[in-house]
Structures are given as structure tokens and as C-alpha cells.
Amino acid sequence: MTASRQPLLSNETVVLRAPAQAWSAEDGSVGSAAIHGFYFSDVRIVAAQRLTVGGERLEPIATVPSSADLVEFVSLARQLDDATADPGLRASHVRRATVSGIEESLRLTSRLAHEITTTVRVEFTADATTMDTVKAGIAEVASLPIQQRGDALTWEGDGVSVLVMSDATSIAPGILDWTVTIPAGGSTSIAWTFQARDSLAVVAGVESDVPWSVPTVSSGDERLARWVGAALSDLDALRLTTTAHPESQFLAAGAPWFFTLFGRDSIWAARFMLPLGTEIAADTLRILAGLQGSADVPDTAEEPGKIMHELRRGALEIPGEGIHLPPLYYGTVDATPLWICLLHDAWRWGMPEDEVRALLPHLERALEWMRDSGDADGDGLLEYVDKSGRGLANQGWKDSGDSVQWRDGTLAKGPIALCEVQAYAYEAAIHGADLLESFGSDGAEWRAWAARLQRRFNETFWIDDPAGAYVAIALDADKRPVDTVTSNLGHLLGTGLLNEEQAALVARRLVSPELSSGYGLRTMSTDSAGYWPLSYHGGSVWTHDTAIAIAGLARDGFGAEASVLIDGLLAAASGFDYRMPELHSGDPASAFTRPVPYPAACRPQAWSAASAISVLASSLALNPAGDELGVNPGPAARSLRVDGLRFHGTSGGVETSAAAEVVGSTGIPFVVG
């Protein structure tokens, strides 16, 4: 019996417009790989599709993606051609994802001097397999009856109903047939569409214009501009609303598995997008506030004031891992302080004060969660443990089962207090106090609480080392510092938790060859026993993780170190044709001329895509300062011009010289330094 394996993604082609997506081979064919299919709202609606012209498959010559939701597969139809070497007949198969399904069209074009009459057939396999089953590698195509209703075909399963419409000459269950005539020196086209509806949906697609500015970026190094352009197309296609509040939108975590609301992921993505406007941040804050915990419920990990982890259309079962997550699950230790940080940053970037004021009661409840439930043992630090026995064992952003381990490779035992969570909590308490005081309340309690956390952190997390002291990834159940060197260090910078000397130690460690791969920041140092370049959280490179470290370096004045990591991400972006995946291998750039894919990485992913905007902002060290926007370009911002930034509702831009000095600005009141 073949073992179950999670499908690999790196060599497949995807188009998406959440909640719809289509995965295929590079030539557009569907069915040869486990991930292949047309999906709608976490259900695979088509498992395979076969296209033939004149009874034969087309011969592919190019795959041309135009945007996240549109790709063109260019092929030859030599079975209809003459005997010469020059192709006389070509085919353009266009696939578009929409918020309601997948649209397909085929155009056959001829240069021949005579018309050609031929047949086109599309055969497809109807399905209703859940995404969780596909991911587990145990999917079997559902045997669904397809019904013919006039000129359409329909089926349904798992709450999703599908309607297939076409201009076909004839139809039968699973088969669309056309008889077409290609005129001499002309072309002919056909089309077919898979439309779907989900009666169990908790999220829905968005068709309105994007709620952010679309910047223009030019530079002596074209890589940043190309990454920004590709990223914004992906982010547009990842927009969703909840069915409960369709007026507000957020960024879905990523394709193919996570077309839904995630507290941590959606917060980070919205935070990265702030230089382009506060609207997506404000909507994300309100949606999450509406789901804020109000009671202690161990099965869902809900606690008063806590921000949720993920929202699903049904319970999530992970076969073989003993994990059962309810449809609304709160098992995250960091989403709550990060929600506070997003509210503060959105306010500084210009979120309207009445909108901020409306969220202050949720801010206070989130602060109280950090003090009470978040610090369950009262030691002044935030820690987590899965109380249900069926939830996530690790509840920071590195949530795999082996992500918190000692330098010798053994796993740490919980409750776990992660280093970066303490930094988020410190920043949240200080900035929460700033918000409260600015709106007429007292923030003294939270400043005192932050001071105690900082003192406790300095007493327990630092580890002496000949190469320089460093911060442990976590404290284990016995409050021992877990001594692995990890990328979590980068999340401490820019939060205010560290003093100047400590920040310098972290900055130096981040660009060491043990952590900096040349394609970004490794999640685990190469001198750890558990390091492996293709380990999910134990040596791979995550784009958003590196972008967070870059932002912290820029905020704390380490422009040279930030530029090292920026250049690594730009090199990786080029290697992935500017659609950065969720993660990639930690193999060194010195060994490979392009980054090695992590073959099961999601792509696109919201916080990986939004990292392009964060890196752009970090290269300029953009920093809101009251009514002015601070700018302090680093080495990565040479000969850079950016238009379309947004600050307090005003659009503007900035230009730098080859020496990375500001030489011009428009609209926004910038202050240099």
C-alpha cells in the first residue's frame, strides 16, 4: 500500500481569485499530480481535465502568466498543420480564476490558405473532495453523479454545487464537444466555465477595487520593482471577506490550503501593507475584534480578550497527527499582542481617529489577556500550552511539532515561552499605553507591566557564547533557556525590548553565515544538530520572517545589516520569477545559483507577498513621526524612486540618489534622518 504523502507544489501552475483556484501542469493539463484540480472554498470540484483537438493533445510551447488570476497556455496543433517545419496552427488556452469559479477559453489560429474543420473535446472528472483530504495525500476522487440540465451540467457535494456552462456543440456528463471551423488565415474561439456556490461558506471573494495604493517603483536594481508588482497582483487575488461582515476585507493566508482568515498571518500581511494605506489594516482589525474571545473554552483555546487563530467552514482534521481544530480556533499565543501592534501602527500611519477610538475597548481586553490568560503561571512572561490535547502543540508562528528544539536536536517540553512573543508583548504594552493615553485614558499599568516583562526577559533568555551572547528561542516548562540559535532573534529588533548593546549583538548574529543563507534568513542556525535546509522550521528560509528581521534592523539603525538580508531576498525573488513562495531551502547561495524550492511551500502566500512592501519601506527606513514621515535610506535604496506611498490619507513619493541620499519628494511631508 502506498504511503500517504502531502502533495508537492513547486513545479505546478496556479491561478487564483479567492475563494477559487486552479492547479495544473505547466501545459495547463489537469490530473497528473496530486494537487491538480479546480478548487472552490476548500473543496476540489474538478479532479482532472483533458483537452484534445482533432482527437489529439496539443503540443505546449509556452506558459504565460498575466496576473495572479490569469494564465495563457500557448500550444501548437500540428495534427491539423501542413508538412513544413514552420508551425501554421497555434492554440491559446486561457484560464481565469474568478470569485465564483474557473473560466476557460481556447482560440485556434491558422496562417494556412484553406479553412480547417475539426473537433475539440474537453473531458473532466467531477469531484467534491475536501482540501484537508487532498493535503493529507489520501484523496480519492468522489464518484459524483453529473446531471444534464438543458445546455448545462451540474453536480454537488460537501455543500458545494457546481454549474458547467459552455458554447459546446453537444454535451454529456463529463464531456463537452465542439465542431469548429478555422477560417483560412483566421481564428475561432470556444469557451466553458465552472461556476460554484458553497452553502457552508464562512468567507467570500471580493470583486471591488483594491483598498490600497498601487505604487510605481523604479530603481537601478529592477528586482525590487518586479517583486512589488508581482506581489500586489497576488495580494489582490488573496482578498476575502467573511460572510458575516461582507463590508470588510482581509488577506487570506495563502494557496492552496489557507483561503481563510488567520489571526497572525492576516495581521502581519496588513501590517506590511501600511505604507500603501490603512484600509486593509482597519478592516482586518475590525474583523478580528468581532471574533475576540469572551470566555474560557479549552476545546477551542478561546480565552477572554484573545484574538483567534483561524476560521474554517468546518472542523479541521489532520489525519495521522491527532489534531482536531474546531471551525473557530484560538490556539495562538502571538495574534493578540500583534493585533495591538497593528492597531498602534495603523494609527500612526493615519487610520482615522474615530475608527481607532471604536477599537479601544478591544485593545483593553487584549492587554488584559496578556496580563492574565497569556501569562498563565504569573511569571511575567507569555507562554502557551495546548489544553485540549487535540490542538496545535506549538502556537507561535513556527507551529510545527519540531520547531522548538535544543541545540542537540531534542525537543523542548511545554509550556513554552517564545522569545519573540515577549518582544511582541512588550511592544504591545508600551504602544497600547501610548494609544490609551492619547485618547484620554491611563496607560501607567501597562508601562509598568512592560518594564517587569523586560526585566524578567533579561534575567532568563540571554545565553553566553564565545561568538557573543544571544537570546534563546524559548524557555521550556522548567524555565530553562532553549539554546538553539534561530531566526526568532530578528523579531526582537525594533520592538524596544532590547537596549543598544543587545540589539547590536542580535544584528551581528543575523548576518552571520550560520543564519544568513544569501537567499534570506535561515530559521535555524547551521551549527544546530537539528538543522536541515529543507526542514519546515529547522533551517529553511521564510520570506516574511526575513522581512520582519529587515524591518527591525532598519528601525534600530542597522542599515548595512538590513541591506545584506534585502539583497538575499531580492536574489531569491529573482530565482522564483518574483512570486515568492511561503518558504524555500536554506541552502547557501554560494552552492546554488538560484534558490532551491521547498517543494510543498504554499504560493502565493499573503505575508510572503506583502513582504515586498515591507522590504521597500525598510530600504527607505520609513517611520511615522506625528504628522511627518521619517525617511532614512539605507544602502539598498540607491537610485530609488517610489510614487504612491500613503500617509494620513495623502499620497506621495520619494527619490534617492546613487549615494542613497534623498534628492526629492512629493505630497507627503517627509523628514530626513
Secondary structure, DSSP 4 states (H G I P E B T S, - for coil): -PPP-PPP-TTSEEEEETTEEEEE-TTS-BSSSTT-EEEETTEEEEEEEEEEETTB--EEEEEEEEETTEEEEEEE-GGGS-SSSS--EEEEEEEEEETTEEEEEEEEEE-SSS-EEEEEEEEEEEEEEEHHHHHTT---------EEETTEEEEEETTEEEEEEE--SEEETTEEEEEEEE-TT-EEEEEEEEEEEETT-SEEE--SPPSS---EEEESSHHHHHHHHHHHHHHHHTEEEESS-TT-EEE--BTTTB-S-BHHHHHHHHHHTGGG-SHHHHHHHHHHHHT---S-BTTTTB-TTPPPSEE-SS-EEETTTTEEE-SEE---SSHHHHHHHHHHHHHHHT--HHHHHHTHHHHHHHHHHHHTTTTTTSSSS--B--SSSSS-S--SS--STTSSB-TTSPBPPSSBEEHHHHHHHHHHHHHHHHHHHHTTS--HHHHHHHHHHHHHHHHHSEE--TT--EE-SEE-TT-PEE---BGGGGGGTTSS-S-HHHHHHHHHHHTSTTTB-SSSBBSB-TTSTT--TT-TTTT-EEHHHHHHHHHHHHHTT-HHHHHHHHHHHHHHHHHTTT---SEE----TTT-SSPPB-TT--SSBHHHHHHHHHHHHHHHT-EEETTEEEE---GGGTTEEEEEEEETTEEEEEEE-TTS-EEEEESS-EEE-
